[in-house]
Amino acid sequence: MKNKQEWFDNKVSKVPRSVINELQLSADIIEKIDSILKKKKMTQREVARKLGKSEAVISRWITGLPNLTLRSIAELSYALGEDIIMVKP
């Protein structure tokens, strides 16, 4: 029987690259949101109030579960007063 690391590596090698890219992008966006929140010393409650959303919704957005949409990213950018992502021409 293979050891756990070999088993894991085998499973990961079968994950499509597009899925890995999606997960990495999601993690990067979540990290950026967390960084902005800390820099501005804002709480999830403050973001929720500013957007008229429940804290539970903001918590799900900030953890990336379910996946963030362009709309939720735009709303968070507005509430934080800072771009979360930028598309370069």
Number of C-alpha atoms within 10 A of each C-alpha: 5 8 7 9 9 11 11 11 10 12 10 12 9 8 10 9 11 9 10 12 11 12 14 12 12 17 14 14 19 18 15 16 23 15 13 18 16 11 9 10 9 14 12 16 15 15 21 18 13 14 14 9 12 13 16 12 13 20 15 13 19 23 17 16 11 9 14 17 11 10 9 15 18 16 15 22 16 15 17 18 11 12 15 19 14 6 4 4 3
